[in-house]
Amino acid sequence: MTKLFGLRRFDERGAAVIEMAFALPVLIMMMWMIVQLGLVFRAMSGINHGLGEGARLATLYPQPDDDAIKAKISDAVYGIGPGSFVIKDPVDGVDMGANFLDLEVTYSQKTDLLIIPGPTINVTRSKRVWVAPAEA
């Protein structure tokens, strides 16, 4: 083997440390992104749970007022992290003689990639609830 400046040509000592120095920041960033995505999926589950609870309340007869439905959704929605929930007021509708309410919840979360800002994730879920017609 030939020596160049006191180093052997095929000396690979320390190569793993150099490779780890390049790979470790990327691995940590990917793990952080997976954690943030998990928070968004947890919030989506909380949205679906809150919409289900609001839908159950809305189908009661006599129909509760919109504030009670909105409060029920707000109490049932869950999720952690830096995100925020916005609960839209129920919208009345008549479609070919059928009464319904449209319930909607939006979740927003700003993301970051540890050292640089990432995109803001917005998730909106809605549910149409059929309600008993009001007596005339």
BAPAVO-175651 format. One record per atom (N, C-alpha, C): chain; x, y, z. Coordinates in Angstrom, 3 decimals. Layout:
REM BAPAVO-175651
('A'; (X; Y; Z)),
...
***
This chain:
REM BAPAVO-175651
('A'; (0.839; -1.175; 0.000)),
('A'; (0.000; 0.000; 0.000)),
('A'; (0.884; 1.238; 0.000)),
('A'; (0.442; 2.190; -0.714)),
('A'; (1.210; 3.433; -0.774)),
('A'; (0.726; 4.384; 0.298)),
('A'; (1.645; 5.203; 0.757)),
('A'; (1.294; 6.189; 1.772)),
('A'; (1.365; 7.578; 1.147)),
('A'; (0.388; 8.379; 1.515)),
('A'; (0.351; 9.757; 1.040)),
('A'; (0.198; 10.650; 2.268)),
('A'; (1.188; 11.438; 2.577)),
('A'; (1.195; 12.314; 3.741)),
('A'; (0.947; 11.540; 5.035)),
('A'; (1.458; 10.353; 5.148)),
('A'; (1.323; 9.561; 6.359)),
('A'; (0.023; 8.796; 6.455)),
('A'; (-0.848; 8.913; 5.462)),
('A'; (-2.114; 8.183; 5.466)),
('A'; (-2.048; 7.061; 4.450)),
('A'; (-2.623; 5.954; 4.840)),
('A'; (-2.699; 4.874; 3.874)),
('A'; (-3.824; 5.162; 2.885)),
('A'; (-3.678; 4.674; 1.707)),
('A'; (-4.622; 4.971; 0.629)),
('A'; (-6.027; 4.421; 0.905)),
('A'; (-6.116; 3.262; 1.511)),
('A'; (-7.416; 2.624; 1.741)),
('A'; (-7.812; 2.667; 3.211)),
('A'; (-7.367; 3.660; 3.922)),
('A'; (-7.701; 3.810; 5.336)),
('A'; (-9.124; 4.368; 5.436)),
('A'; (-10.018; 3.594; 6.060)),
('A'; (-11.413; 4.012; 6.169)),
('A'; (-11.809; 4.317; 7.605)),
('A'; (-10.829; 4.478; 8.479)),
('A'; (-11.159; 4.803; 9.860)),
('A'; (-11.816; 6.182; 9.906)),
('A'; (-12.914; 6.275; 10.635)),
('A'; (-13.620; 7.549; 10.771)),
('A'; (-14.638; 7.823; 9.677)),
('A'; (-14.748; 6.943; 8.707)),
('A'; (-15.708; 7.168; 7.617)),
('A'; (-17.148; 7.110; 8.132)),
('A'; (-17.418; 6.234; 9.100)),
('A'; (-18.772; 6.118; 9.642)),
('A'; (-19.183; 7.391; 10.367)),
('A'; (-18.238; 8.033; 11.031)),
('A'; (-18.545; 9.281; 11.739)),
('A'; (-18.915; 10.381; 10.749)),
('A'; (-18.190; 10.465; 9.667)),
('A'; (-18.477; 11.476; 8.648)),
('A'; (-19.830; 11.212; 7.991)),
('A'; (-20.108; 9.960; 7.668)),
('A'; (-21.400; 9.614; 7.063)),
('A'; (-22.541; 9.914; 8.022)),
('A'; (-22.349; 9.627; 9.313)),
('A'; (-23.393; 9.901; 10.309)),
('A'; (-23.602; 11.407; 10.445)),
('A'; (-22.545; 12.188; 10.338)),
('A'; (-22.673; 13.641; 10.437)),
('A'; (-23.524; 14.202; 9.298)),
('A'; (-23.464; 13.576; 8.140)),
('A'; (-24.297; 14.018; 7.023)),
('A'; (-25.733; 13.502; 7.145)),
('A'; (-25.903; 12.284; 7.631)),
('A'; (-27.225; 11.640; 7.646)),
('A'; (-28.064; 12.024; 8.863)),
('A'; (-27.449; 12.296; 9.997)),
('A'; (-28.194; 12.532; 11.225)),
('A'; (-29.124; 13.751; 11.167)),
('A'; (-28.708; 14.907; 10.649)),
('A'; (-29.659; 16.029; 10.578)),
('A'; (-30.884; 15.724; 9.708)),
('A'; (-30.681; 15.024; 8.623)),
('A'; (-31.810; 14.666; 7.755)),
('A'; (-32.739; 13.698; 8.479)),
('A'; (-32.171; 12.738; 9.202)),
('A'; (-32.977; 11.770; 9.951)),
('A'; (-33.781; 12.456; 11.048)),
('A'; (-33.167; 13.374; 11.767)),
('A'; (-33.876; 14.097; 12.833)),
('A'; (-35.000; 14.946; 12.249)),
('A'; (-34.757; 15.607; 11.121)),
('A'; (-35.785; 16.428; 10.488)),
('A'; (-36.966; 15.566; 10.028)),
('A'; (-36.680; 14.395; 9.469)),
('A'; (-37.761; 13.507; 9.031)),
('A'; (-38.568; 13.000; 10.217)),
('A'; (-37.909; 12.695; 11.326)),
('A'; (-38.630; 12.246; 12.519)),
('A'; (-39.517; 13.363; 13.064)),
('A'; (-39.035; 14.612; 13.032)),
('A'; (-39.831; 15.749; 13.491)),
('A'; (-41.054; 15.950; 12.600)),
('A'; (-40.885; 15.777; 11.296)),
('A'; (-42.014; 15.909; 10.374)),
('A'; (-43.058; 14.824; 10.642)),
('A'; (-42.628; 13.618; 10.973)),
('A'; (-43.567; 12.538; 11.288)),
('A'; (-44.345; 12.863; 12.558)),
('A'; (-43.689; 13.449; 13.544)),
('A'; (-44.382; 13.855; 14.776)),
('A'; (-45.437; 14.912; 14.467)),
('A'; (-45.092; 15.905; 13.662)),
('A'; (-46.061; 16.948; 13.321)),
('A'; (-47.230; 16.379; 12.520)),
('A'; (-46.957; 15.457; 11.633)),
('A'; (-48.037; 14.825; 10.874)),
('A'; (-48.942; 14.018; 11.801)),
('A'; (-48.363; 13.386; 12.804)),
('A'; (-49.164; 12.665; 13.796)),
('A'; (-50.091; 13.592; 14.560)),
('A'; (-49.626; 14.802; 14.870)),
('A'; (-50.482; 15.778; 15.551)),
('A'; (-51.658; 16.182; 14.675)),
('A'; (-51.412; 16.325; 13.387)),
('A'; (-52.498; 16.678; 12.464)),
('A'; (-53.513; 15.537; 12.376)),
('A'; (-53.043; 14.297; 12.301)),
('A'; (-53.976; 13.162; 12.243)),
('A'; (-54.778; 13.042; 13.538)),
('A'; (-54.154; 13.347; 14.674)),
('A'; (-54.882; 13.319; 15.933)),
('A'; (-55.954; 14.404; 15.941)),
('A'; (-55.629; 15.568; 15.432)),
('A'; (-56.614; 16.652; 15.363)),
('A'; (-57.762; 16.280; 14.427)),
('A'; (-57.461; 15.595; 13.317)),
('A'; (-58.534; 15.171; 12.407)),
('A'; (-59.464; 14.189; 13.099)),
('A'; (-58.911; 13.309; 13.914)),
('A'; (-59.749; 12.390; 14.678)),
('A'; (-60.620; 13.162; 15.661)),
('A'; (-60.055; 14.187; 16.295)),
('A'; (-60.824; 15.027; 17.209)),
('A'; (-61.927; 15.793; 16.511)),
('A'; (-61.652; 16.238; 15.282)),
('A'; (-62.677; 16.926; 14.498)),
('A'; (-63.842; 15.986; 14.219)),
('A'; (-63.542; 14.781; 13.771)),
('A'; (-64.601; 13.813; 13.461)),
('A'; (-65.417; 13.472; 14.708)),
('A'; (-64.746; 13.357; 15.848)),
('A'; (-65.471; 13.072; 17.089)),
('A'; (-66.393; 14.240; 17.446)),
('A'; (-65.884; 15.468; 17.348)),
('A'; (-66.697; 16.638; 17.670)),
('A'; (-67.892; 16.786; 16.737)),
('A'; (-67.666; 16.535; 15.444)),
('A'; (-68.787; 16.609; 14.493)),
('A'; (-69.834; 15.544; 14.789)),
('A'; (-69.398; 14.360; 15.192)),
('A'; (-70.352; 13.297; 15.540)),
('A'; (-71.191; 13.664; 16.747)),
('A'; (-70.552; 14.238; 17.763)),
('A'; (-71.297; 14.650; 18.957)),
('A'; (-72.279; 15.775; 18.623)),
('A'; (-71.843; 16.732; 17.809)),
('A'; (-72.748; 17.812; 17.399)),
('A'; (-73.905; 17.295; 16.562)),
('A'; (-73.650; 16.312; 15.711)),
('A'; (-74.701; 15.738; 14.876)),
('A'; (-75.726; 15.001; 15.732)),
('A'; (-75.249; 14.283; 16.743)),
('A'; (-76.194; 13.585; 17.628)),
('A'; (-77.107; 14.570; 18.339)),
('A'; (-76.540; 15.684; 18.790)),
('A'; (-77.349; 16.694; 19.472)),
('A'; (-78.327; 17.350; 18.505)),
('A'; (-77.895; 17.595; 17.273)),
('A'; (-78.748; 18.300; 16.307)),
('A'; (-79.950; 17.475; 15.880)),
('A'; (-79.846; 16.156; 15.981)),
('A'; (-80.964; 15.320; 15.526)),
('A'; (-82.060; 15.170; 16.578)),
('A'; (-81.865; 15.724; 17.766)),
('A'; (-82.902; 15.634; 18.794)),
('A'; (-84.112; 16.472; 18.395)),
('A'; (-85.266; 16.061; 18.903)),
('A'; (-86.469; 16.838; 18.659)),
('A'; (-87.018; 17.276; 20.003)),
('A'; (-87.319; 18.509; 20.241)),
('A'; (-87.174; 19.652; 19.351)),
('A'; (-85.698; 20.008; 19.185)),
('A'; (-85.396; 20.547; 18.022)),
('A'; (-84.010; 20.819; 17.662)),
('A'; (-83.410; 21.881; 18.582)),
('A'; (-82.216; 21.616; 19.146)),
('A'; (-81.546; 22.628; 19.976)),
('A'; (-81.113; 23.818; 19.119)),
('A'; (-80.868; 24.937; 19.775)),
('A'; (-80.436; 26.119; 19.016)),
('A'; (-78.981; 25.941; 18.554)),
('A'; (-78.583; 26.791; 17.614)),
('A'; (-77.259; 26.685; 16.998)),
('A'; (-76.127; 26.851; 18.012)),
('A'; (-76.324; 27.717; 19.001)),
('A'; (-75.271; 27.928; 20.002)),
('A'; (-75.026; 26.664; 20.825)),
('A'; (-76.079; 25.926; 21.148)),
('A'; (-75.926; 24.684; 21.907)),
('A'; (-75.184; 23.639; 21.082)),
('A'; (-75.483; 23.568; 19.787)),
('A'; (-74.795; 22.608; 18.906)),
('A'; (-73.321; 22.980; 18.781)),
('A'; (-73.060; 24.262; 18.614)),
('A'; (-71.677; 24.729; 18.483)),
('A'; (-70.894; 24.477; 19.775)),
('A'; (-71.536; 24.690; 20.923)),
('A'; (-70.876; 24.439; 22.210)),
('A'; (-70.580; 22.955; 22.389)),
('A'; (-71.491; 22.097; 21.949)),
('A'; (-71.279; 20.643; 22.061)),
('A'; (-70.094; 20.210; 21.205)),
('A'; (-70.000; 20.746; 19.985)),
('A'; (-68.867; 20.416; 19.111)),
('A'; (-67.575; 20.918; 19.751)),
('A'; (-67.592; 22.125; 20.279)),
('A'; (-66.401; 22.716; 20.886)),
('A'; (-65.930; 21.905; 22.095)),
('A'; (-66.869; 21.398; 22.888)),
('A'; (-66.509; 20.600; 24.058)),
('A'; (-65.943; 19.234; 23.662)),
('A'; (-66.408; 18.690; 22.550)),
('A'; (-66.016; 17.338; 22.156)),
('A'; (-64.759; 17.299; 21.282)),
('A'; (-64.418; 18.412; 20.615)),
('A'; (-63.243; 18.441; 19.737)),
('A'; (-61.991; 18.354; 20.596)),
('A'; (-61.039; 17.546; 20.157)),
('A'; (-59.779; 17.457; 20.885)),
('A'; (-58.617; 17.431; 19.907)),
('A'; (-57.475; 17.724; 20.405)),
('A'; (-56.248; 17.742; 19.624)),
('A'; (-55.221; 18.562; 20.377)),
('A'; (-53.968; 18.194; 20.242)),
('A'; (-52.931; 18.920; 20.953)),
('A'; (-52.022; 19.595; 19.948)),
('A'; (-51.138; 20.393; 20.452)),
('A'; (-50.159; 20.995; 19.571)),
('A'; (-50.426; 22.459; 19.341)),
('A'; (-49.702; 23.004; 18.417)),
('A'; (-49.785; 24.440; 18.171)),
('A'; (-50.973; 24.855; 17.317)),
('A'; (-51.817; 23.929; 16.926)),
('A'; (-52.919; 24.243; 16.023)),
('A'; (-54.096; 24.884; 16.733)),
('A'; (-55.059; 25.338; 15.933)),
('A'; (-56.269; 25.947; 16.481)),
('A'; (-57.482; 25.465; 15.688)),
('A'; (-58.613; 25.352; 16.387)),
('A'; (-59.861; 24.911; 15.793)),
('A'; (-60.777; 26.104; 15.582)),
('A'; (-61.490; 26.115; 14.451)),
('A'; (-62.524; 27.115; 14.180)),
('A'; (-63.794; 26.353; 13.869)),
('A'; (-64.834; 26.616; 14.652)),
('A'; (-66.110; 25.924; 14.481)),
('A'; (-67.083; 26.896; 13.830)),
('A'; (-67.541; 26.527; 12.640)),
('A'; (-68.454; 27.384; 11.887)),
('A'; (-69.866; 27.236; 12.445)),
('A'; (-70.618; 28.323; 12.415)),
('A'; (-72.017; 28.254; 12.844)),
('A'; (-72.783; 27.297; 11.930)),
('A'; (-73.690; 26.484; 12.503)),
('A'; (-74.488; 25.588; 11.659)),
('A'; (-75.289; 26.378; 10.629)),
('A'; (-75.338; 25.868; 9.418)),
('A'; (-76.047; 26.519; 8.323)),
('A'; (-77.302; 25.720; 8.023)),
('A'; (-78.458; 26.395; 8.085)),
('A'; (-79.726; 25.729; 7.750)),
('A'; (-79.837; 25.581; 6.246)),
('A'; (-80.556; 24.559; 5.831)),
('A'; (-80.773; 24.388; 4.405)),
('A'; (-82.026; 23.592; 4.134)),
('A'; (-82.608; 23.826; 3.004)),
('A'; (-83.767; 23.060; 2.563)),
('A'; (-83.453; 22.548; 1.170)),
('A'; (-83.510; 21.248; 1.012)),
('A'; (-83.195; 20.618; -0.262)),
('A'; (-84.342; 19.685; -0.624)),
('A'; (-85.163; 20.102; -1.547)),
('A'; (-86.317; 19.321; -1.979)),
('A'; (-87.203; 18.917; -0.801)),
('A'; (-87.433; 19.849; 0.086)),
('A'; (-88.343; 19.606; 1.194)),
('A'; (-87.705; 18.956; 2.404)),
('A'; (-86.430; 18.621; 2.372)),
('A'; (-85.777; 17.981; 3.510)),
('A'; (-84.987; 19.022; 4.290)),
('A'; (-85.091; 18.974; 5.592)),
('A'; (-84.348; 19.916; 6.444)),
('A'; (-83.011; 19.310; 6.833)),
('A'; (-81.989; 20.135; 6.826)),
('A'; (-80.683; 19.664; 7.260)),
('A'; (-79.868; 20.819; 7.815)),
('A'; (-78.827; 20.458; 8.534)),
('A'; (-77.837; 21.414; 9.022)),
('A'; (-76.481; 20.990; 8.481)),
('A'; (-75.671; 21.948; 8.117)),
('A'; (-74.298; 21.679; 7.730)),
('A'; (-73.401; 22.107; 8.882)),
('A'; (-72.673; 21.147; 9.449)),
('A'; (-71.739; 21.419; 10.528)),
('A'; (-70.324; 21.377; 9.945)),
('A'; (-69.468; 22.283; 10.383)),
('A'; (-68.116; 22.352; 9.810)),
('A'; (-67.108; 22.779; 10.871)),
('A'; (-65.949; 22.099; 10.882)),
('A'; (-64.849; 22.439; 11.776)),
('A'; (-63.580; 22.523; 10.941)),
('A'; (-62.761; 23.552; 11.179)),
('A'; (-61.488; 23.729; 10.479)),
('A'; (-60.362; 23.726; 11.506)),
('A'; (-59.281; 23.034; 11.171)),
('A'; (-58.091; 22.984; 12.029)),
('A'; (-56.921; 23.558; 11.248)),
('A'; (-56.159; 24.455; 11.869)),
('A'; (-54.981; 25.050; 11.242)),
('A'; (-53.773; 24.832; 12.135)),
('A'; (-52.666; 24.444; 11.512)),
('A'; (-51.430; 24.261; 12.265)),
('A'; (-50.258; 24.731; 11.425)),
('A'; (-49.457; 25.619; 11.993)),
('A'; (-48.223; 26.030; 11.342)),
('A'; (-47.172; 24.969; 11.630)),
('A'; (-46.408; 24.604; 10.626)),
('A'; (-45.370; 23.601; 10.819)),
('A'; (-44.003; 24.245; 10.651)),
('A'; (-43.012; 23.562; 11.163)),
('A'; (-41.642; 24.020; 10.969)),
('A'; (-40.751; 22.800; 10.778)),
('A'; (-39.661; 23.018; 10.115)),
('A'; (-38.699; 21.959; 9.858)),
('A'; (-37.469; 22.178; 10.725)),
('A'; (-37.700; 22.422; 12.001)),
('A'; (-36.703; 22.687; 13.038)),
('A'; (-35.998; 24.021; 12.853)),
('A'; (-35.406; 24.298; 11.708)),
('A'; (-34.677; 25.558; 11.549)),
('A'; (-35.310; 26.489; 10.518)),
('A'; (-36.202; 25.958; 9.696)),
('A'; (-36.882; 26.795; 8.704)),
('A'; (-38.384; 26.580; 8.832)),
('A'; (-39.181; 27.611; 8.550)),
('A'; (-40.636; 27.434; 8.644)),
('A'; (-41.159; 26.541; 7.533)),
('A'; (-42.157; 25.753; 7.884)),
('A'; (-42.791; 24.878; 6.908)),
('A'; (-44.147; 25.423; 6.516)),
('A'; (-44.912; 24.632; 5.799)),
('A'; (-46.235; 25.098; 5.357)),
('A'; (-47.250; 25.079; 6.499)),
('A'; (-48.293; 25.874; 6.343)),
('A'; (-49.415; 25.829; 7.278)),
('A'; (-50.407; 24.794; 6.768)),
('A'; (-50.782; 23.879; 7.642)),
('A'; (-51.700; 22.801; 7.271)),
('A'; (-53.098; 23.191; 7.722)),
('A'; (-54.046; 23.191; 6.801)),
('A'; (-55.448; 23.473; 7.088)),
('A'; (-56.262; 22.239; 6.735)),
('A'; (-57.044; 21.777; 7.703)),
('A'; (-57.903; 20.613; 7.495)),
('A'; (-59.326; 21.031; 7.822)),
('A'; (-60.239; 20.812; 6.905)),
('A'; (-61.649; 21.134; 7.125)),
('A'; (-62.477; 19.877; 6.946)),
('A'; (-63.321; 19.629; 7.904)),
('A'; (-64.256; 18.509; 7.814)),
('A'; (-65.664; 19.059; 8.028)),
('A'; (-66.604; 18.514; 7.302)),
('A'; (-67.991; 18.951; 7.463)),
('A'; (-68.896; 17.729; 7.489)),
('A'; (-70.067; 17.937; 8.049)),
('A'; (-71.038; 16.854; 8.148)),
('A'; (-72.424; 17.439; 7.934)),
('A'; (-73.207; 16.800; 7.099)),
('A'; (-74.587; 17.220; 6.869)),
('A'; (-75.486; 16.344; 7.742)),
('A'; (-76.306; 17.016; 8.544)),
('A'; (-77.170; 16.323; 9.491)),
('A'; (-78.618; 16.575; 9.114)),
('A'; (-79.355; 15.505; 8.944)),
('A'; (-80.781; 15.625; 8.652)),
('A'; (-81.527; 15.781; 9.968)),
('A'; (-82.393; 16.776; 10.021)),
('A'; (-83.133; 17.082; 11.253)),
('A'; (-84.632; 16.967; 11.000)),
('A'; (-85.356; 16.758; 12.076)),
('A'; (-86.809; 16.666; 11.960)),
('A'; (-87.383; 18.017; 11.582)),
('A'; (-88.343; 18.038; 10.671)),
('A'; (-88.917; 19.329; 10.282)),
('A'; (-89.674; 19.964; 11.439)),
('A'; (-89.601; 21.267; 11.507)),
('A'; (-90.315; 22.000; 12.550)),
('A'; (-91.800; 21.959; 12.254)),
('A'; (-92.586; 21.852; 13.288)),
('A'; (-94.034; 21.796; 13.095)),
('A'; (-94.542; 23.143; 12.630)),
('A'; (-95.429; 23.128; 11.685)),
('A'; (-95.962; 24.386; 11.157)),
('A'; (-97.184; 24.826; 11.890)),
***
